[in-house]
Amino acid sequence: MNEQYIGSDFDDFLASEGLLAEAEAIAVKRVIAFQLTHMMAEQRLSKTDMARRMNTSRAALDRLLDPANPSVTLQTLERAASVLGKRLQISLV
């Protein structure tokens, strides 16, 4: 074990390895995909219905709901939120 990292937190380790931004982006995408999937289930919306209401393809919705796919546009997120009766809110912390 590398004693350099004893006592530091995992974010410090990821930052020192140049991986923090990527890890945070993946975590955010997973949360968004989970939230959208959960809301769709609550509203009993199938992927086909959701895609139709968003005026997009089922493949585009699959990419949005795929937690491993980091490619997503704000416009797509806004349309998904709107279909689910929600507002997209983004903030910088």
PDB file as gemmi writes it, atoms N, CA and C in Angstrom:
CRYST1    1.000    1.000    1.000  90.00  90.00  90.00 P 1                      
ATOM      1  N   MET A   1       0.842  -1.180   0.000  1.00  0.00           N  
ATOM      2  CA  MET A   1       0.000   0.000   0.000  1.00  0.00           C  
ATOM      3  C   MET A   1       0.883   1.238   0.000  1.00  0.00           C  
ATOM      4  N   ASN A   2       0.507   2.208  -0.768  1.00  0.00           N  
ATOM      5  CA  ASN A   2       1.259   3.446  -0.858  1.00  0.00           C  
ATOM      6  C   ASN A   2       0.913   4.331   0.330  1.00  0.00           C  
ATOM      7  N   GLU A   3       1.860   4.552   1.223  1.00  0.00           N  
ATOM      8  CA  GLU A   3       1.600   5.299   2.455  1.00  0.00           C  
ATOM      9  C   GLU A   3       1.339   6.774   2.198  1.00  0.00           C  
ATOM     10  N   GLN A   4       1.603   7.241   0.979  1.00  0.00           N  
ATOM     11  CA  GLN A   4       1.360   8.643   0.643  1.00  0.00           C  
ATOM     12  C   GLN A   4      -0.113   9.004   0.834  1.00  0.00           C  
ATOM     13  N   TYR A   5      -1.012   8.046   0.648  1.00  0.00           N  
ATOM     14  CA  TYR A   5      -2.437   8.334   0.682  1.00  0.00           C  
ATOM     15  C   TYR A   5      -3.096   7.998   2.013  1.00  0.00           C  
ATOM     16  N   ILE A   6      -2.365   7.496   2.968  1.00  0.00           N  
ATOM     17  CA  ILE A   6      -2.953   7.188   4.273  1.00  0.00           C  
ATOM     18  C   ILE A   6      -3.381   8.497   4.923  1.00  0.00           C  
ATOM     19  N   GLY A   7      -4.630   8.564   5.311  1.00  0.00           N  
ATOM     20  CA  GLY A   7      -5.146   9.755   5.971  1.00  0.00           C  
ATOM     21  C   GLY A   7      -5.790  10.749   5.028  1.00  0.00           C  
ATOM     22  N   SER A   8      -5.525  10.639   3.727  1.00  0.00           N  
ATOM     23  CA  SER A   8      -6.182  11.550   2.790  1.00  0.00           C  
ATOM     24  C   SER A   8      -7.509  10.933   2.370  1.00  0.00           C  
ATOM     25  N   ASP A   9      -8.379  11.761   1.799  1.00  0.00           N  
ATOM     26  CA  ASP A   9      -9.662  11.190   1.379  1.00  0.00           C  
ATOM     27  C   ASP A   9      -9.594  10.749  -0.078  1.00  0.00           C  
ATOM     28  N   PHE A  10     -10.620  10.046  -0.481  1.00  0.00           N  
ATOM     29  CA  PHE A  10     -10.631   9.453  -1.813  1.00  0.00           C  
ATOM     30  C   PHE A  10     -10.628  10.528  -2.899  1.00  0.00           C  
ATOM     31  N   ASP A  11     -11.312  11.656  -2.651  1.00  0.00           N  
ATOM     32  CA  ASP A  11     -11.312  12.749  -3.627  1.00  0.00           C  
ATOM     33  C   ASP A  11      -9.895  13.266  -3.864  1.00  0.00           C  
ATOM     34  N   ASP A  12      -9.111  13.362  -2.796  1.00  0.00           N  
ATOM     35  CA  ASP A  12      -7.724  13.806  -2.941  1.00  0.00           C  
ATOM     36  C   ASP A  12      -6.943  12.826  -3.819  1.00  0.00           C  
ATOM     37  N   PHE A  13      -7.171  11.551  -3.588  1.00  0.00           N  
ATOM     38  CA  PHE A  13      -6.500  10.529  -4.391  1.00  0.00           C  
ATOM     39  C   PHE A  13      -6.890  10.650  -5.856  1.00  0.00           C  
ATOM     40  N   LEU A  14      -8.203  10.755  -6.120  1.00  0.00           N  
ATOM     41  CA  LEU A  14      -8.662  10.865  -7.507  1.00  0.00           C  
ATOM     42  C   LEU A  14      -8.101  12.126  -8.163  1.00  0.00           C  
ATOM     43  N   ALA A  15      -8.080  13.228  -7.431  1.00  0.00           N  
ATOM     44  CA  ALA A  15      -7.543  14.473  -7.973  1.00  0.00           C  
ATOM     45  C   ALA A  15      -6.065  14.326  -8.311  1.00  0.00           C  
ATOM     46  N   SER A  16      -5.313  13.689  -7.429  1.00  0.00           N  
ATOM     47  CA  SER A  16      -3.882  13.530  -7.680  1.00  0.00           C  
ATOM     48  C   SER A  16      -3.614  12.628  -8.885  1.00  0.00           C  
ATOM     49  N   GLU A  17      -4.547  11.730  -9.182  1.00  0.00           N  
ATOM     50  CA  GLU A  17      -4.415  10.839 -10.333  1.00  0.00           C  
ATOM     51  C   GLU A  17      -5.052  11.431 -11.589  1.00  0.00           C  
ATOM     52  N   GLY A  18      -5.639  12.626 -11.460  1.00  0.00           N  
ATOM     53  CA  GLY A  18      -6.287  13.266 -12.597  1.00  0.00           C  
ATOM     54  C   GLY A  18      -7.613  12.641 -12.982  1.00  0.00           C  
ATOM     55  N   LEU A  19      -8.284  11.997 -12.034  1.00  0.00           N  
ATOM     56  CA  LEU A  19      -9.527  11.268 -12.320  1.00  0.00           C  
ATOM     57  C   LEU A  19     -10.759  11.861 -11.647  1.00  0.00           C  
ATOM     58  N   LEU A  20     -10.590  12.917 -10.854  1.00  0.00           N  
ATOM     59  CA  LEU A  20     -11.714  13.431 -10.062  1.00  0.00           C  
ATOM     60  C   LEU A  20     -12.856  13.956 -10.934  1.00  0.00           C  
ATOM     61  N   ALA A  21     -12.560  14.768 -11.914  1.00  0.00           N  
ATOM     62  CA  ALA A  21     -13.614  15.344 -12.758  1.00  0.00           C  
ATOM     63  C   ALA A  21     -14.403  14.256 -13.478  1.00  0.00           C  
ATOM     64  N   GLU A  22     -13.708  13.268 -14.002  1.00  0.00           N  
ATOM     65  CA  GLU A  22     -14.384  12.167 -14.702  1.00  0.00           C  
ATOM     66  C   GLU A  22     -15.266  11.366 -13.746  1.00  0.00           C  
ATOM     67  N   ALA A  23     -14.764  11.083 -12.560  1.00  0.00           N  
ATOM     68  CA  ALA A  23     -15.532  10.322 -11.567  1.00  0.00           C  
ATOM     69  C   ALA A  23     -16.776  11.089 -11.144  1.00  0.00           C  
ATOM     70  N   GLU A  24     -16.642  12.395 -10.959  1.00  0.00           N  
ATOM     71  CA  GLU A  24     -17.801  13.206 -10.573  1.00  0.00           C  
ATOM     72  C   GLU A  24     -18.835  13.259 -11.689  1.00  0.00           C  
ATOM     73  N   ALA A  25     -18.384  13.369 -12.935  1.00  0.00           N  
ATOM     74  CA  ALA A  25     -19.307  13.396 -14.075  1.00  0.00           C  
ATOM     75  C   ALA A  25     -20.076  12.087 -14.186  1.00  0.00           C  
ATOM     76  N   ILE A  26     -19.396  10.982 -13.981  1.00  0.00           N  
ATOM     77  CA  ILE A  26     -20.046   9.673 -14.039  1.00  0.00           C  
ATOM     78  C   ILE A  26     -21.060   9.541 -12.899  1.00  0.00           C  
ATOM     79  N   ALA A  27     -20.699  10.008 -11.720  1.00  0.00           N  
ATOM     80  CA  ALA A  27     -21.607   9.928 -10.569  1.00  0.00           C  
ATOM     81  C   ALA A  27     -22.863  10.762 -10.809  1.00  0.00           C  
ATOM     82  N   VAL A  28     -22.693  11.961 -11.353  1.00  0.00           N  
ATOM     83  CA  VAL A  28     -23.847  12.822 -11.638  1.00  0.00           C  
ATOM     84  C   VAL A  28     -24.749  12.159 -12.667  1.00  0.00           C  
ATOM     85  N   LYS A  29     -24.162  11.593 -13.717  1.00  0.00           N  
ATOM     86  CA  LYS A  29     -24.968  10.943 -14.761  1.00  0.00           C  
ATOM     87  C   LYS A  29     -25.733   9.753 -14.194  1.00  0.00           C  
ATOM     88  N   ARG A  30     -25.107   9.001 -13.304  1.00  0.00           N  
ATOM     89  CA  ARG A  30     -25.799   7.856 -12.688  1.00  0.00           C  
ATOM     90  C   ARG A  30     -26.988   8.322 -11.858  1.00  0.00           C  
ATOM     91  N   VAL A  31     -26.828   9.396 -11.133  1.00  0.00           N  
ATOM     92  CA  VAL A  31     -27.929   9.924 -10.316  1.00  0.00           C  
ATOM     93  C   VAL A  31     -29.065  10.393 -11.218  1.00  0.00           C  
ATOM     94  N   ILE A  32     -28.726  11.110 -12.276  1.00  0.00           N  
ATOM     95  CA  ILE A  32     -29.764  11.596 -13.204  1.00  0.00           C  
ATOM     96  C   ILE A  32     -30.499  10.425 -13.840  1.00  0.00           C  
ATOM     97  N   ALA A  33     -29.774   9.431 -14.319  1.00  0.00           N  
ATOM     98  CA  ALA A  33     -30.402   8.261 -14.943  1.00  0.00           C  
ATOM     99  C   ALA A  33     -31.308   7.548 -13.949  1.00  0.00           C  
ATOM    100  N   PHE A  34     -30.836   7.411 -12.698  1.00  0.00           N  
ATOM    101  CA  PHE A  34     -31.646   6.759 -11.670  1.00  0.00           C  
ATOM    102  C   PHE A  34     -32.919   7.554 -11.390  1.00  0.00           C  
ATOM    103  N   GLN A  35     -32.786   8.867 -11.243  1.00  0.00           N  
ATOM    104  CA  GLN A  35     -33.954   9.699 -10.957  1.00  0.00           C  
ATOM    105  C   GLN A  35     -34.983   9.636 -12.083  1.00  0.00           C  
ATOM    106  N   LEU A  36     -34.525   9.734 -13.317  1.00  0.00           N  
ATOM    107  CA  LEU A  36     -35.452   9.679 -14.449  1.00  0.00           C  
ATOM    108  C   LEU A  36     -36.150   8.331 -14.525  1.00  0.00           C  
ATOM    109  N   THR A  37     -35.396   7.255 -14.365  1.00  0.00           N  
ATOM    110  CA  THR A  37     -35.976   5.909 -14.406  1.00  0.00           C  
ATOM    111  C   THR A  37     -37.006   5.740 -13.294  1.00  0.00           C  
ATOM    112  N   HIS A  38     -36.679   6.228 -12.104  1.00  0.00           N  
ATOM    113  CA  HIS A  38     -37.586   6.125 -10.948  1.00  0.00           C  
ATOM    114  C   HIS A  38     -38.876   6.919 -11.201  1.00  0.00           C  
ATOM    115  N   MET A  39     -38.752   8.137 -11.710  1.00  0.00           N  
ATOM    116  CA  MET A  39     -39.936   8.965 -11.986  1.00  0.00           C  
ATOM    117  C   MET A  39     -40.794   8.360 -13.081  1.00  0.00           C  
ATOM    118  N   MET A  40     -40.144   7.785 -14.094  1.00  0.00           N  
ATOM    119  CA  MET A  40     -40.912   7.125 -15.151  1.00  0.00           C  
ATOM    120  C   MET A  40     -41.709   5.956 -14.573  1.00  0.00           C  
ATOM    121  N   ALA A  41     -41.099   5.188 -13.698  1.00  0.00           N  
ATOM    122  CA  ALA A  41     -41.792   4.054 -13.081  1.00  0.00           C  
ATOM    123  C   ALA A  41     -42.950   4.539 -12.212  1.00  0.00           C  
ATOM    124  N   GLU A  42     -42.734   5.605 -11.458  1.00  0.00           N  
ATOM    125  CA  GLU A  42     -43.798   6.160 -10.615  1.00  0.00           C  
ATOM    126  C   GLU A  42     -44.999   6.588 -11.453  1.00  0.00           C  
ATOM    127  N   GLN A  43     -44.719   7.153 -12.622  1.00  0.00           N  
ATOM    128  CA  GLN A  43     -45.789   7.645 -13.491  1.00  0.00           C  
ATOM    129  C   GLN A  43     -46.244   6.598 -14.505  1.00  0.00           C  
ATOM    130  N   ARG A  44     -45.697   5.390 -14.368  1.00  0.00           N  
ATOM    131  CA  ARG A  44     -46.024   4.273 -15.253  1.00  0.00           C  
ATOM    132  C   ARG A  44     -45.842   4.635 -16.727  1.00  0.00           C  
ATOM    133  N   LEU A  45     -44.713   5.275 -17.011  1.00  0.00           N  
ATOM    134  CA  LEU A  45     -44.374   5.652 -18.380  1.00  0.00           C  
ATOM    135  C   LEU A  45     -43.367   4.659 -18.941  1.00  0.00           C  
ATOM    136  N   SER A  46     -43.698   4.049 -20.040  1.00  0.00           N  
ATOM    137  CA  SER A  46     -42.737   3.157 -20.697  1.00  0.00           C  
ATOM    138  C   SER A  46     -41.699   4.008 -21.432  1.00  0.00           C  
ATOM    139  N   LYS A  47     -40.611   3.393 -21.820  1.00  0.00           N  
ATOM    140  CA  LYS A  47     -39.588   4.112 -22.569  1.00  0.00           C  
ATOM    141  C   LYS A  47     -40.148   4.615 -23.898  1.00  0.00           C  
ATOM    142  N   THR A  48     -40.975   3.812 -24.510  1.00  0.00           N  
ATOM    143  CA  THR A  48     -41.573   4.211 -25.788  1.00  0.00           C  
ATOM    144  C   THR A  48     -42.452   5.440 -25.617  1.00  0.00           C  
ATOM    145  N   ASP A  49     -43.302   5.440 -24.576  1.00  0.00           N  
ATOM    146  CA  ASP A  49     -44.159   6.599 -24.310  1.00  0.00           C  
ATOM    147  C   ASP A  49     -43.335   7.836 -23.972  1.00  0.00           C  
ATOM    148  N   MET A  50     -42.311   7.638 -23.156  1.00  0.00           N  
ATOM    149  CA  MET A  50     -41.453   8.758 -22.754  1.00  0.00           C  
ATOM    150  C   MET A  50     -40.772   9.361 -23.973  1.00  0.00           C  
ATOM    151  N   ALA A  51     -40.207   8.527 -24.818  1.00  0.00           N  
ATOM    152  CA  ALA A  51     -39.530   9.015 -26.029  1.00  0.00           C  
ATOM    153  C   ALA A  51     -40.502   9.765 -26.925  1.00  0.00           C  
ATOM    154  N   ARG A  52     -41.698   9.231 -27.087  1.00  0.00           N  
ATOM    155  CA  ARG A  52     -42.707   9.880 -27.929  1.00  0.00           C  
ATOM    156  C   ARG A  52     -43.062  11.257 -27.376  1.00  0.00           C  
ATOM    157  N   ARG A  53     -43.275  11.340 -26.063  1.00  0.00           N  
ATOM    158  CA  ARG A  53     -43.623  12.624 -25.441  1.00  0.00           C  
ATOM    159  C   ARG A  53     -42.473  13.629 -25.502  1.00  0.00           C  
ATOM    160  N   MET A  54     -41.253  13.130 -25.546  1.00  0.00           N  
ATOM    161  CA  MET A  54     -40.081  14.000 -25.646  1.00  0.00           C  
ATOM    162  C   MET A  54     -39.778  14.386 -27.090  1.00  0.00           C  
ATOM    163  N   ASN A  55     -40.515  13.826 -28.039  1.00  0.00           N  
ATOM    164  CA  ASN A  55     -40.260  14.027 -29.468  1.00  0.00           C  
ATOM    165  C   ASN A  55     -38.841  13.618 -29.833  1.00  0.00           C  
ATOM    166  N   THR A  56     -38.453  12.442 -29.365  1.00  0.00           N  
ATOM    167  CA  THR A  56     -37.130  11.910 -29.659  1.00  0.00           C  
ATOM    168  C   THR A  56     -37.245  10.419 -29.935  1.00  0.00           C  
ATOM    169  N   SER A  57     -36.144   9.807 -30.264  1.00  0.00           N  
ATOM    170  CA  SER A  57     -36.158   8.374 -30.538  1.00  0.00           C  
ATOM    171  C   SER A  57     -35.973   7.573 -29.253  1.00  0.00           C  
ATOM    172  N   ARG A  58     -36.360   6.335 -29.326  1.00  0.00           N  
ATOM    173  CA  ARG A  58     -36.154   5.431 -28.197  1.00  0.00           C  
ATOM    174  C   ARG A  58     -34.660   5.254 -27.931  1.00  0.00           C  
ATOM    175  N   ALA A  59     -33.855   5.237 -28.999  1.00  0.00           N  
ATOM    176  CA  ALA A  59     -32.401   5.106 -28.843  1.00  0.00           C  
ATOM    177  C   ALA A  59     -31.817   6.303 -28.091  1.00  0.00           C  
ATOM    178  N   ALA A  60     -32.311   7.503 -28.385  1.00  0.00           N  
ATOM    179  CA  ALA A  60     -31.830   8.707 -27.684  1.00  0.00           C  
ATOM    180  C   ALA A  60     -32.207   8.640 -26.205  1.00  0.00           C  
ATOM    181  N   LEU A  61     -33.409   8.148 -25.915  1.00  0.00           N  
ATOM    182  CA  LEU A  61     -33.820   8.006 -24.520  1.00  0.00           C  
ATOM    183  C   LEU A  61     -32.969   6.953 -23.819  1.00  0.00           C  
ATOM    184  N   ASP A  62     -32.678   5.868 -24.520  1.00  0.00           N  
ATOM    185  CA  ASP A  62     -31.811   4.834 -23.936  1.00  0.00           C  
ATOM    186  C   ASP A  62     -30.441   5.405 -23.571  1.00  0.00           C  
ATOM    187  N   ARG A  63     -29.905   6.277 -24.419  1.00  0.00           N  
ATOM    188  CA  ARG A  63     -28.616   6.914 -24.113  1.00  0.00           C  
ATOM    189  C   ARG A  63     -28.739   7.800 -22.884  1.00  0.00           C  
ATOM    190  N   LEU A  64     -29.849   8.518 -22.776  1.00  0.00           N  
ATOM    191  CA  LEU A  64     -30.077   9.377 -21.610  1.00  0.00           C  
ATOM    192  C   LEU A  64     -30.166   8.559 -20.328  1.00  0.00           C  
ATOM    193  N   LEU A  65     -30.821   7.409 -20.395  1.00  0.00           N  
ATOM    194  CA  LEU A  65     -31.024   6.581 -19.212  1.00  0.00           C  
ATOM    195  C   LEU A  65     -29.856   5.649 -18.916  1.00  0.00           C  
ATOM    196  N   ASP A  66     -28.880   5.597 -19.804  1.00  0.00           N  
ATOM    197  CA  ASP A  66     -27.717   4.737 -19.603  1.00  0.00           C  
ATOM    198  C   ASP A  66     -26.723   5.445 -18.691  1.00  0.00           C  
ATOM    199  N   PRO A  67     -26.539   4.945 -17.456  1.00  0.00           N  
ATOM    200  CA  PRO A  67     -25.649   5.628 -16.515  1.00  0.00           C  
ATOM    201  C   PRO A  67     -24.195   5.647 -16.971  1.00  0.00           C  
ATOM    202  N   ALA A  68     -23.819   4.771 -17.868  1.00  0.00           N  
ATOM    203  CA  ALA A  68     -22.437   4.715 -18.340  1.00  0.00           C  
ATOM    204  C   ALA A  68     -22.182   5.639 -19.526  1.00  0.00           C  
ATOM    205  N   ASN A  69     -23.223   6.204 -20.099  1.00  0.00           N  
ATOM    206  CA  ASN A  69     -23.078   7.076 -21.256  1.00  0.00           C  
ATOM    207  C   ASN A  69     -23.085   8.533 -20.785  1.00  0.00           C  
ATOM    208  N   PRO A  70     -21.927   9.186 -20.800  1.00  0.00           N  
ATOM    209  CA  PRO A  70     -21.850  10.552 -20.277  1.00  0.00           C  
ATOM    210  C   PRO A  70     -22.396  11.615 -21.234  1.00  0.00           C  
ATOM    211  N   SER A  71     -22.697  11.250 -22.471  1.00  0.00           N  
ATOM    212  CA  SER A  71     -23.176  12.219 -23.452  1.00  0.00           C  
ATOM    213  C   SER A  71     -24.649  12.515 -23.233  1.00  0.00           C  
ATOM    214  N   VAL A  72     -24.916  13.739 -22.847  1.00  0.00           N  
ATOM    215  CA  VAL A  72     -26.295  14.174 -22.663  1.00  0.00           C  
ATOM    216  C   VAL A  72     -26.315  15.695 -22.826  1.00  0.00           C  
ATOM    217  N   THR A  73     -27.349  16.189 -23.474  1.00  0.00           N  
ATOM    218  CA  THR A  73     -27.445  17.633 -23.656  1.00  0.00           C  
ATOM    219  C   THR A  73     -28.422  18.225 -22.653  1.00  0.00           C  
ATOM    220  N   LEU A  74     -28.254  19.496 -22.382  1.00  0.00           N  
ATOM    221  CA  LEU A  74     -29.186  20.183 -21.484  1.00  0.00           C  
ATOM    222  C   LEU A  74     -30.588  20.199 -22.085  1.00  0.00           C  
ATOM    223  N   GLN A  75     -30.672  20.319 -23.390  1.00  0.00           N  
ATOM    224  CA  GLN A  75     -31.968  20.328 -24.058  1.00  0.00           C  
ATOM    225  C   GLN A  75     -32.700  18.999 -23.834  1.00  0.00           C  
ATOM    226  N   THR A  76     -31.982  17.898 -23.942  1.00  0.00           N  
ATOM    227  CA  THR A  76     -32.593  16.585 -23.720  1.00  0.00           C  
ATOM    228  C   THR A  76     -33.035  16.438 -22.269  1.00  0.00           C  
ATOM    229  N   LEU A  77     -32.201  16.881 -21.348  1.00  0.00           N  
ATOM    230  CA  LEU A  77     -32.573  16.821 -19.936  1.00  0.00           C  
ATOM    231  C   LEU A  77     -33.807  17.681 -19.654  1.00  0.00           C  
ATOM    232  N   GLU A  78     -33.863  18.848 -20.256  1.00  0.00           N  
ATOM    233  CA  GLU A  78     -34.999  19.753 -20.067  1.00  0.00           C  
ATOM    234  C   GLU A  78     -36.290  19.122 -20.595  1.00  0.00           C  
ATOM    235  N   ARG A  79     -36.212  18.500 -21.764  1.00  0.00           N  
ATOM    236  CA  ARG A  79     -37.408  17.842 -22.325  1.00  0.00           C  
ATOM    237  C   ARG A  79     -37.864  16.696 -21.439  1.00  0.00           C  
ATOM    238  N   ALA A  80     -36.918  15.902 -20.934  1.00  0.00           N  
ATOM    239  CA  ALA A  80     -37.267  14.783 -20.059  1.00  0.00           C  
ATOM    240  C   ALA A  80     -37.915  15.294 -18.783  1.00  0.00           C  
ATOM    241  N   ALA A  81     -37.340  16.326 -18.193  1.00  0.00           N  
ATOM    242  CA  ALA A  81     -37.904  16.899 -16.965  1.00  0.00           C  
ATOM    243  C   ALA A  81     -39.314  17.418 -17.223  1.00  0.00           C  
ATOM    244  N   SER A  82     -39.501  18.095 -18.325  1.00  0.00           N  
ATOM    245  CA  SER A  82     -40.807  18.658 -18.662  1.00  0.00           C  
ATOM    246  C   SER A  82     -41.873  17.567 -18.813  1.00  0.00           C  
ATOM    247  N   VAL A  83     -41.521  16.500 -19.511  1.00  0.00           N  
ATOM    248  CA  VAL A  83     -42.456  15.378 -19.696  1.00  0.00           C  
ATOM    249  C   VAL A  83     -42.876  14.797 -18.348  1.00  0.00           C  
ATOM    250  N   LEU A  84     -41.946  14.787 -17.400  1.00  0.00           N  
ATOM    251  CA  LEU A  84     -42.223  14.211 -16.079  1.00  0.00           C  
ATOM    252  C   LEU A  84     -42.841  15.229 -15.116  1.00  0.00           C  
ATOM    253  N   GLY A  85     -43.129  16.424 -15.622  1.00  0.00           N  
ATOM    254  CA  GLY A  85     -43.745  17.445 -14.790  1.00  0.00           C  
ATOM    255  C   GLY A  85     -42.764  18.095 -13.816  1.00  0.00           C  
ATOM    256  N   LYS A  86     -41.498  18.093 -14.179  1.00  0.00           N  
ATOM    257  CA  LYS A  86     -40.449  18.655 -13.330  1.00  0.00           C  
ATOM    258  C   LYS A  86     -39.744  19.776 -14.067  1.00  0.00           C  
ATOM    259  N   ARG A  87     -38.952  20.531 -13.314  1.00  0.00           N  
ATOM    260  CA  ARG A  87     -38.107  21.575 -13.878  1.00  0.00           C  
ATOM    261  C   ARG A  87     -36.666  21.180 -13.686  1.00  0.00           C  
ATOM    262  N   LEU A  88     -35.867  21.399 -14.701  1.00  0.00           N  
ATOM    263  CA  LEU A  88     -34.437  21.123 -14.596  1.00  0.00           C  
ATOM    264  C   LEU A  88     -33.788  22.285 -13.862  1.00  0.00           C  
ATOM    265  N   GLN A  89     -33.000  21.957 -12.836  1.00  0.00           N  
ATOM    266  CA  GLN A  89     -32.292  22.985 -12.085  1.00  0.00           C  
ATOM    267  C   GLN A  89     -30.823  22.596 -12.023  1.00  0.00           C  
ATOM    268  N   ILE A  90     -29.980  23.481 -12.477  1.00  0.00           N  
ATOM    269  CA  ILE A  90     -28.543  23.233 -12.494  1.00  0.00           C  
ATOM    270  C   ILE A  90     -27.877  24.354 -11.730  1.00  0.00           C  
ATOM    271  N   SER A  91     -26.915  23.994 -10.902  1.00  0.00           N  
ATOM    272  CA  SER A  91     -26.207  25.034 -10.145  1.00  0.00           C  
ATOM    273  C   SER A  91     -24.727  24.715 -10.081  1.00  0.00           C  
ATOM    274  N   LEU A  92     -23.949  25.728  -9.924  1.00  0.00           N  
ATOM    275  CA  LEU A  92     -22.515  25.585  -9.713  1.00  0.00           C  
ATOM    276  C   LEU A  92     -22.251  25.789  -8.231  1.00  0.00           C  
ATOM    277  N   VAL A  93     -21.479  24.904  -7.664  1.00  0.00           N  
ATOM    278  CA  VAL A  93     -21.230  24.984  -6.236  1.00  0.00           C  
ATOM    279  C   VAL A  93     -19.787  25.323  -5.969  1.00  0.00           C  
TER     280      VAL A  93                                                      
END                                                                             
